[in-house]
């Protein structure tokens, strides 16, 4: 495979998008885990994420754009009405569909 350059490369982008679309369920199984396990395993990380986004920001809801959100499980786990407004984008339609 060609090395990724700092400039856009349509061929590499297409290969990467195809890979993420074809492997969305596998990636979700590895990273997301069932909700109860996900919460237990990632509780400390998620608390740090919430604290980071709230630090020094008195605006509510805090507005967050998650680039490369995959299925959006991180945003879903930190979401709280009137605290965060989270928008996620991802190149993989299959990840978004999950």
DSSP file (Angstrom, degrees, kcal/mol; ACC not computed):
  #  RESIDUE AA STRUCTURE BP1 BP2  ACC     N-H-->O    O-->H-N    N-H-->O    O-->H-N    TCO  KAPPA ALPHA  PHI   PSI    X-CA   Y-CA   Z-CA
    1    1 A X              0   0    0      0, 0.0     2,-0.1     0, 0.0     3,-0.1   0.000 360.0 360.0 360.0 146.3    0.0    0.0    0.0
    2    2 A X        -     0   0    0      1,-0.1     2,-0.2     3,-0.0     3,-0.0  -0.396 360.0-103.9 -70.7 147.2    1.2    3.5   -0.7
    3    3 A X        -     0   0    0      1,-0.1     2,-0.3    -2,-0.1    -1,-0.1  -0.491  39.4-107.3 -71.2 140.4    2.4    5.7    2.2
    4    4 A X        -     0   0    0     -2,-0.2     2,-0.2    -3,-0.1    -1,-0.1  -0.533  37.0-156.5 -71.9 127.6   -0.1    8.3    3.3
    5    5 A X        -     0   0    0      2,-0.4     4,-0.1    -2,-0.3    -1,-0.0  -0.510  28.2-112.4 -97.4 169.2    0.9   11.8    2.3
    6    6 A X  S    S+     0   0    0     -2,-0.2     2,-0.3     2,-0.1    -1,-0.1   0.624 100.1  72.1 -76.9 -12.7    0.0   15.1    3.8
    7    7 A X  S    S-     0   0    0      1,-0.1    -2,-0.4     0, 0.0     0, 0.0  -0.768 100.6 -90.4-101.8 150.3   -2.0   16.0    0.7
    8    8 A X        -     0   0    0     -2,-0.3     2,-0.4    -4,-0.1    -1,-0.1  -0.241  36.7-167.5 -58.3 143.7   -5.2   14.4   -0.3
    9    9 A X     >  -     0   0    0      1,-0.1     4,-2.8    -4,-0.1     5,-0.2  -0.922  10.5-158.7-135.9 107.7   -5.0   11.3   -2.4
   10   10 A X  H  > S+     0   0    0     -2,-0.4     4,-2.2     1,-0.2     5,-0.2   0.839  92.0  53.4 -58.3 -37.1   -8.3   10.1   -4.0
   11   11 A X  H  > S+     0   0    0      2,-0.2     4,-2.0     1,-0.2    -1,-0.2   0.940 113.0  41.8 -65.5 -47.3   -7.0    6.5   -4.5
   12   12 A X  H  > S+     0   0    0      1,-0.2     4,-2.8     2,-0.2     5,-0.2   0.906 113.2  54.2 -66.6 -41.1   -5.9    6.1   -0.9
   13   13 A X  H  X S+     0   0    0     -4,-2.8     4,-2.7     1,-0.2    -1,-0.2   0.909 108.8  48.8 -58.2 -42.6   -9.1    7.8    0.4
   14   14 A X  H  X S+     0   0    0     -4,-2.2     4,-2.3    -5,-0.2    -1,-0.2   0.897 111.9  48.6 -65.7 -40.9  -11.2    5.3   -1.6
   15   15 A X  H  X S+     0   0    0     -4,-2.0     4,-2.3     2,-0.2    -2,-0.2   0.925 113.6  47.1 -64.0 -44.7   -9.3    2.3   -0.3
   16   16 A X  H  X S+     0   0    0     -4,-2.8     4,-2.5     2,-0.2     5,-0.2   0.923 111.9  49.4 -64.4 -44.9   -9.6    3.6    3.2
   17   17 A X  H  X S+     0   0    0     -4,-2.7     4,-2.4    -5,-0.2    -1,-0.2   0.915 111.2  49.9 -60.7 -43.1  -13.3    4.3    2.9
   18   18 A X  H  X S+     0   0    0     -4,-2.3     4,-2.7     2,-0.2    -1,-0.2   0.913 110.0  51.1 -61.8 -43.1  -13.9    0.8    1.4
   19   19 A X  H  X S+     0   0    0     -4,-2.3     4,-1.8     1,-0.2    -2,-0.2   0.948 111.7  46.1 -60.4 -49.0  -12.0   -0.8    4.3
   20   20 A X  H  < S+     0   0    0     -4,-2.5     4,-0.4     1,-0.2    -1,-0.2   0.892 114.4  48.3 -63.0 -39.5  -13.9    1.0    7.0
   21   21 A X  H >< S+     0   0    0     -4,-2.4     3,-0.7    -5,-0.2     4,-0.2   0.912 113.9  46.4 -65.1 -42.0  -17.2    0.2    5.3
   22   22 A X  H 3< S+     0   0    0     -4,-2.7    -1,-0.2     1,-0.2    -2,-0.2   0.747 121.6  36.3 -72.7 -23.8  -16.4   -3.5    4.8
   23   23 A X  T 3X S+     0   0    0     -4,-1.8     4,-2.6    -5,-0.2     5,-0.3   0.175  78.2 116.2-115.9  16.7  -15.1   -3.9    8.4
   24   24 A X  H <> S+     0   0    0     -3,-0.7     4,-2.4    -4,-0.4     5,-0.2   0.890  78.7  48.2 -55.9 -44.8  -17.5   -1.6   10.3
   25   25 A X  H  > S+     0   0    0     -4,-0.2     4,-2.2     2,-0.2    -1,-0.2   0.886 112.2  49.2 -67.4 -37.3  -19.1   -4.5   12.4
   26   26 A X  H  > S+     0   0    0      2,-0.2     4,-2.2     1,-0.2    -2,-0.2   0.937 111.9  48.2 -65.0 -46.4  -15.7   -5.9   13.3
   27   27 A X  H  X S+     0   0    0     -4,-2.6     4,-2.8     1,-0.2     5,-0.5   0.913 112.0  50.1 -60.3 -42.8  -14.4   -2.5   14.4
   28   28 A X  H  X>S+     0   0    0     -4,-2.4     4,-1.9    -5,-0.3     5,-1.1   0.907 109.9  50.7 -62.4 -42.0  -17.6   -1.9   16.4
   29   29 A X  H  <5S+     0   0    0     -4,-2.2     4,-0.3     3,-0.2    -1,-0.2   0.879 115.7  42.2 -64.3 -38.1  -17.2   -5.3   18.1
   30   30 A X  H  <5S+     0   0    0     -4,-2.2    -2,-0.2    -5,-0.1    -1,-0.2   0.938 127.8  25.6 -74.3 -48.2  -13.6   -4.7   19.1
   31   31 A X  H  <5S+     0   0    0     -4,-2.8    -3,-0.2    -5,-0.2    -2,-0.2   0.862 123.9  41.8 -90.1 -38.9  -13.9   -1.0   20.2
   32   32 A X  T  <5S+     0   0    0     -4,-1.9    -3,-0.2    -5,-0.5     6,-0.1   0.912  77.5 179.2 -82.7 -42.1  -17.5   -0.5   21.4
   33   33 A X      < -     0   0    0     -5,-1.1    -3,-0.1    -4,-0.3    -2,-0.0   0.253  51.4 -45.7  58.6 165.6  -18.3   -3.7   23.3
   34   34 A X    >>  -     0   0    0      1,-0.1     4,-2.9    -5,-0.1     3,-0.5  -0.353  65.7-108.2 -60.7 148.1  -21.7   -4.2   24.9
   35   35 A X  H 3> S+     0   0    0      1,-0.2     4,-2.4     2,-0.2     5,-0.2   0.831 116.2  51.5 -51.5 -41.3  -22.8   -1.1   26.8
   36   36 A X  H 3> S+     0   0    0      2,-0.2     4,-1.7     1,-0.2    -1,-0.2   0.901 116.0  41.1 -67.5 -38.8  -22.3   -2.5   30.4
   37   37 A X  H <> S+     0   0    0     -3,-0.5     4,-3.1     2,-0.2     5,-0.3   0.891 113.0  54.7 -71.7 -40.4  -18.7   -3.6   29.6
   38   38 A X  H  X S+     0   0    0     -4,-2.9     4,-2.1     1,-0.2    -2,-0.2   0.914 109.3  47.5 -58.9 -44.7  -18.0   -0.5   27.7
   39   39 A X  H  X S+     0   0    0     -4,-2.4     4,-0.9    -5,-0.2    -1,-0.2   0.923 115.3  45.0 -64.3 -44.9  -19.0    1.6   30.7
   40   40 A X  H  < S+     0   0    0     -4,-1.7     3,-0.3    -5,-0.2     4,-0.3   0.927 118.3  42.1 -66.2 -44.5  -16.9   -0.4   33.1
   41   41 A X  H  < S+     0   0    0     -4,-3.1    -1,-0.2     1,-0.2    -2,-0.2   0.806 126.3  31.3 -73.9 -29.8  -13.8   -0.6   30.9
   42   42 A X  H  X S+     0   0    0     -4,-2.1     4,-3.0    -5,-0.3     5,-0.3   0.279  81.7 110.9-115.6  10.6  -13.9    3.0   29.7
   43   43 A X  H  X S+     0   0    0     -4,-0.9     4,-2.3    -3,-0.3     5,-0.2   0.910  82.4  46.7 -53.2 -49.5  -15.4    4.9   32.7
   44   44 A X  H  > S+     0   0    0     -4,-0.3     4,-1.9     1,-0.2    -1,-0.2   0.923 114.4  47.5 -61.5 -45.3  -12.1    6.7   33.6
   45   45 A X  H  > S+     0   0    0      1,-0.2     4,-2.2     2,-0.2    -2,-0.2   0.925 112.1  49.5 -60.8 -46.4  -11.5    7.7   30.0
   46   46 A X  H  X S+     0   0    0     -4,-3.0     4,-2.4     1,-0.2    -1,-0.2   0.860 108.5  53.0 -65.2 -35.8  -15.0    8.9   29.5
   47   47 A X  H  X S+     0   0    0     -4,-2.3     4,-2.4    -5,-0.3    -1,-0.2   0.900 109.6  49.2 -64.2 -40.2  -14.9   11.0   32.7
   48   48 A X  H  X S+     0   0    0     -4,-1.9     4,-2.5     2,-0.2    -2,-0.2   0.884 109.9  51.7 -65.5 -38.4  -11.7   12.6   31.5
   49   49 A X  H  X S+     0   0    0     -4,-2.2     4,-2.2     2,-0.2    -2,-0.2   0.947 111.0  46.8 -62.9 -49.2  -13.3   13.4   28.1
   50   50 A X  H  X S+     0   0    0     -4,-2.4     4,-1.5     1,-0.2    -2,-0.2   0.928 113.6  48.6 -58.3 -46.9  -16.3   15.0   29.8
   51   51 A X  H  X S+     0   0    0     -4,-2.4     4,-1.9     1,-0.2    -1,-0.2   0.903 109.6  53.1 -61.2 -42.8  -14.1   17.1   32.1
   52   52 A X  H  < S+     0   0    0     -4,-2.5    -1,-0.2     1,-0.2    -2,-0.2   0.926 110.6  46.0 -58.3 -47.6  -11.9   18.2   29.1
   53   53 A X  H  < S+     0   0    0     -4,-2.2    -1,-0.2     1,-0.2    -2,-0.2   0.734 116.8  44.5 -72.4 -21.7  -14.9   19.5   27.1
   54   54 A X  H >< S+     0   0    0     -4,-1.5     3,-1.8    -5,-0.2    -1,-0.2   0.700  86.0 109.0 -92.9 -21.0  -16.4   21.3   30.1
   55   55 A X  T 3< S-     0   0    0     -4,-1.9     3,-0.1     1,-0.3    -4,-0.0  -0.351  96.8  -6.0 -62.2 126.8  -13.1   22.9   31.4
   56   56 A X  T 3  S+     0   0    0      1,-0.1     2,-0.5    -2,-0.1    -1,-0.3   0.615 109.8 107.1  68.0  12.8  -13.0   26.6   30.8
   57   57 A X    <   +     0   0    0     -3,-1.8    -1,-0.1     1,-0.1     5,-0.1  -0.920  35.9 171.6-127.4 105.6  -16.2   26.6   28.8
   58   58 A X        +     0   0    0     -2,-0.5     2,-0.2    -3,-0.1    -1,-0.1   0.545  47.5 109.6 -90.5  -6.6  -19.3   28.0   30.6
   59   59 A X        -     0   0    0      2,-0.0     2,-0.4     4,-0.0    -2,-0.0  -0.508  67.0-124.8 -70.4 133.2  -21.5   27.8   27.5
   60   60 A X  S    S+     0   0    0     -2,-0.2    23,-0.1     1,-0.2     2,-0.1  -0.998  91.8  32.8-130.1 134.8  -24.2   25.2   27.6
   61   61 A X  S    S-     0   0    0     -2,-0.4    23,-0.3    22,-0.3     2,-0.3   0.527  91.3-139.2 -74.6 147.4  -24.7   23.1   25.8
   62   62 A X  E     -a   84   0A   0     21,-3.4    23,-3.2    -2,-0.1     2,-0.5  -0.556  19.8-131.1 -68.7 134.4  -21.0   22.7   25.0
   63   63 A X  E     +a   85   0A   0     -2,-0.3     2,-0.4    21,-0.2    23,-0.2  -0.804  29.2 180.0 -97.9 126.6  -20.7   22.2   21.2
   64   64 A X  E     -a   86   0A   0     21,-2.8    23,-2.6    -2,-0.5     2,-0.5  -0.979  17.6-162.8-128.5 134.5  -18.5   19.3   20.1
   65   65 A X  E     -a   87   0A   0     -2,-0.4     2,-0.8    21,-0.2    23,-0.2  -0.979  11.3-158.8-113.7 118.5  -17.7   18.0   16.6
   66   66 A X  E >   -a   88   0A   0     21,-2.8    23,-2.4    -2,-0.5     3,-0.6  -0.863   6.7-158.7 -99.5 109.1  -16.3   14.5   16.7
   67   67 A X  E 3  S+a   89   0A   0     -2,-0.8    23,-0.2     1,-0.3    21,-0.1  -0.765  80.4  16.4 -90.5 126.1  -14.3   13.9   13.5
   68   68 A X  T 3  S+     0   0    0     21,-2.5    -1,-0.3    -2,-0.5    22,-0.2   0.901  78.9 164.3  78.4  44.6  -14.0   10.2   12.7
   69   69 A X    X   -     0   0    0     20,-1.8     3,-2.5    -3,-0.6     4,-0.3   0.592  20.0-165.9 -74.7 -11.6  -16.8    9.3   15.1
   70   70 A X  T 3  S-     0   0    0      1,-0.3    -1,-0.2    19,-0.2    -2,-0.1  -0.430  75.1 -12.6  60.1-129.1  -17.3    5.7   13.8
   71   71 A X  T 3  S-     0   0    0     -2,-0.2    -1,-0.3    27,-0.1    -2,-0.1   0.552  97.1-115.3 -81.3  -7.1  -20.6    4.5   15.3
   72   72 A X    <>  +     0   0    0     -3,-2.5     4,-2.4    -4,-0.1     5,-0.2   0.661  67.9 142.2  86.4  16.4  -20.6    7.5   17.7
   73   73 A X  H  >  +     0   0    0     -4,-0.3     4,-2.0     1,-0.2     5,-0.1   0.851  69.5  53.2 -64.7 -33.5  -20.3    5.4   20.9
   74   74 A X  H  > S+     0   0    0     -5,-0.3     4,-1.7     2,-0.2    -1,-0.2   0.959 111.8  45.3 -64.5 -48.4  -18.0    7.9   22.6
   75   75 A X  H  > S+     0   0    0      1,-0.2     4,-1.3     2,-0.2    -2,-0.2   0.891 112.6  51.7 -59.7 -40.1  -20.5   10.8   22.0
   76   76 A X  H  < S+     0   0    0     -4,-2.4    -1,-0.2     1,-0.2    -2,-0.2   0.873 109.1  50.7 -64.9 -36.1  -23.4    8.6   23.1
   77   77 A X  H  < S+     0   0    0     -4,-2.0    -1,-0.2     1,-0.2    -2,-0.2   0.792 117.5  37.4 -76.0 -26.9  -21.6    7.7   26.3
   78   78 A X  H  < S+     0   0    0     -4,-1.7    -1,-0.2    -5,-0.1    -2,-0.2   0.550  89.6 121.5 -98.7  -6.5  -20.8   11.3   27.3
   79   79 A X     <  +     0   0    0     -4,-1.3     2,-0.3    -5,-0.2     6,-0.1  -0.236  30.6 167.0 -60.3 140.4  -24.1   12.8   26.0
   80   80 A X    >>  -     0   0    0      4,-0.3     3,-2.3     0, 0.0     4,-1.9  -0.901  40.9-105.0-154.2 124.3  -26.2   14.6   28.5
   81   81 A X  T 34 S+     0   0    0     -2,-0.3     4,-0.1     1,-0.3     0, 0.0  -0.179 103.7   6.3 -53.0 139.6  -29.2   16.9   27.6
   82   82 A X  T 34 S+     0   0    0      2,-0.2    -1,-0.3     1,-0.1     3,-0.1   0.458 123.1  71.7  66.5   2.9  -28.4   20.6   28.0
   83   83 A X  T <4 S+     0   0    0     -3,-2.3   -21,-3.4     1,-0.4     2,-0.4   0.751 102.5  21.4-109.5 -45.8  -24.7   19.9   28.7
   84   84 A X  E  <  -a   62   0A   0     -4,-1.9     2,-0.5   -23,-0.3    -1,-0.4  -0.972  49.5-164.9-128.3 140.4  -23.4   18.7   25.3
   85   85 A X  E     -a   63   0A   0    -23,-3.2   -21,-2.8    -2,-0.4     2,-0.5  -0.973  27.5-171.3-116.1 110.8  -24.5   19.2   21.7
   86   86 A X  E     -a   64   0A   0     -2,-0.5     2,-0.4   -23,-0.2   -21,-0.2  -0.898  14.5-177.6-114.1 128.9  -22.4   16.5   19.8
   87   87 A X  E     -a   65   0A   0    -23,-2.6   -21,-2.8    -2,-0.5     2,-0.4  -0.992  11.0-164.2-121.7 130.1  -22.2   16.2   16.1
   88   88 A X  E     -a   66   0A   0     -2,-0.4     2,-0.4   -23,-0.2   -21,-0.2  -0.896   7.1-173.0-116.4 145.5  -20.2   13.4   14.6
   89   89 A X  E     +a   67   0A   0    -23,-2.4   -21,-2.5    -2,-0.4   -20,-1.8  -0.985   7.9 170.3-132.1 146.7  -18.9   12.8   11.1
   90   90 A X        -     0   0    0     -2,-0.4     6,-0.1   -22,-0.2   -23,-0.0  -0.989  37.6-132.8-152.1 148.8  -17.2    9.8    9.6
   91   91 A X  S    S+     0   0    0     -2,-0.3     2,-0.7     1,-0.1     3,-0.1   0.688  87.5  85.3 -75.7 -17.0  -16.1    8.7    6.1
   92   92 A X     >  -     0   0    0      1,-0.2     4,-2.0   -72,-0.1     5,-0.2  -0.764  56.8-168.6 -93.4 112.0  -17.7    5.3    6.6
   93   93 A X  H  > S+     0   0    0     -2,-0.7     4,-2.3     1,-0.2    -1,-0.2   0.856  91.4  56.5 -62.3 -34.7  -21.4    5.1    5.8
   94   94 A X  H  > S+     0   0    0      2,-0.2     4,-1.3     1,-0.2    -1,-0.2   0.890 105.8  49.2 -66.5 -39.3  -21.4    1.6    7.5
   95   95 A X  H  4 S+     0   0    0      2,-0.2     3,-0.4     1,-0.2    -2,-0.2   0.934 112.0  48.6 -63.9 -45.6  -20.0    3.0   10.7
   96   96 A X  H  < S+     0   0    0     -4,-2.0    -2,-0.2     1,-0.2    -1,-0.2   0.896 106.6  57.0 -60.7 -40.7  -22.6    5.8   10.8
   97   97 A X  H  <        0   0    0     -4,-2.3    -1,-0.2     1,-0.3    -2,-0.2   0.833 360.0 360.0 -61.4 -32.2  -25.3    3.3   10.1
   98   98 A X     <        0   0    0     -4,-1.3    -1,-0.3    -3,-0.4    -2,-0.2   0.510 360.0 360.0 -66.8 360.0  -24.3    1.3   13.2
